[in-house]
């Protein structure tokens, strides 16, 4: 019998911002319980799932650590809408498929 993989939760902080640019394809995510860069770096390559109130699913991947406080950068295809800011996401390992039953 295989173990169930650990699924983490996080919050969408917003888009990654430059001094004159907003990168809509890159989203900052704060993972619950992760407070250091070293802890956050182990999530690189993990998958991210965001579900909106209408049931639409947006899937992405963590690609980089942002700063020293445990925030990561995720890339979604298609891009997350602006209404996702402040919303909850699920973070799970690569190779695992999350399925929600209605």
C-alpha positions in Angstrom: 0.0 0.0 0.0 1.5 3.3 -1.1 1.6 6.4 1.1 -0.5 9.4 0.2 1.8 12.3 -0.9 1.9 15.4 1.3 -0.1 18.2 -0.2 0.8 21.7 1.0 -1.4 24.9 0.8 -0.4 28.4 0.1 -1.7 31.9 -0.7 -1.3 33.8 -4.0 0.5 37.0 -3.0 0.4 38.6 -6.5 2.3 38.9 -9.7 6.0 39.3 -9.8 6.8 43.0 -10.3 9.7 44.9 -11.8 10.3 48.6 -11.5 8.4 49.3 -14.7 6.9 45.9 -15.5 4.3 43.5 -14.2 5.0 39.8 -15.1 1.5 38.3 -15.5 2.9 34.9 -16.2 4.8 34.7 -12.9 2.9 34.5 -9.6 4.3 34.9 -6.1 3.1 32.2 -3.6 3.6 32.1 0.1 3.6 28.5 1.3 2.0 27.8 4.7 4.7 26.9 7.3 7.7 27.8 5.1 9.7 30.7 6.4 13.3 30.4 4.9 14.8 30.2 1.5 16.3 26.8 2.2 12.9 25.3 3.0 11.3 26.9 0.0 14.0 25.7 -2.4 12.9 22.0 -2.0 9.6 22.9 -3.6 11.1 23.8 -7.0 9.6 21.6 -9.6 6.5 20.9 -7.6 3.0 21.5 -9.1 0.5 24.1 -8.1 -3.3 24.0 -8.5 -5.7 27.0 -8.1 -9.4 26.5 -8.3 -11.7 29.5 -8.6 -15.3 29.9 -7.4 -16.7 28.7 -10.7 -14.7 25.4 -10.6 -12.1 26.4 -13.2 -8.7 24.9 -12.5 -5.4 26.5 -13.2 -2.3 24.4 -13.0 1.2 25.6 -12.7 4.8 24.8 -11.6 7.1 26.3 -9.0 10.2 27.5 -10.8 12.2 29.7 -8.4 12.5 31.0 -4.9 11.8 34.7 -4.3 13.7 36.4 -1.5 14.6 34.9 1.9 11.2 34.6 3.5 10.0 31.4 1.9 8.1 32.9 -1.1 8.3 31.1 -4.4 7.6 32.0 -8.0 5.2 29.8 -10.0 4.4 29.9 -13.7 0.8 29.0 -14.8 -0.5 28.0 -18.2 -2.9 29.8 -18.9 -2.0 32.8 -16.7 -3.8 33.2 -13.4 -6.5 36.0 -13.4 -6.1 39.0 -11.2 -9.0 37.8 -9.0 -6.8 34.9 -7.8 -4.8 37.3 -5.7 -5.3 36.3 -2.0 -6.7 32.9 -3.1 -5.6 29.5 -1.8 -3.5 27.1 -3.9 -2.6 23.4 -3.4 1.1 22.4 -3.8 1.9 18.8 -4.6 4.9 16.8 -5.9 5.5 16.2 -9.6 4.0 13.0 -10.8 1.0 13.1 -8.5 -2.4 14.0 -9.9 -4.9 15.8 -7.7 -8.5 14.8 -8.3 -11.5 16.6 -6.7 -14.8 14.7 -6.4 -17.9 16.8 -6.5 
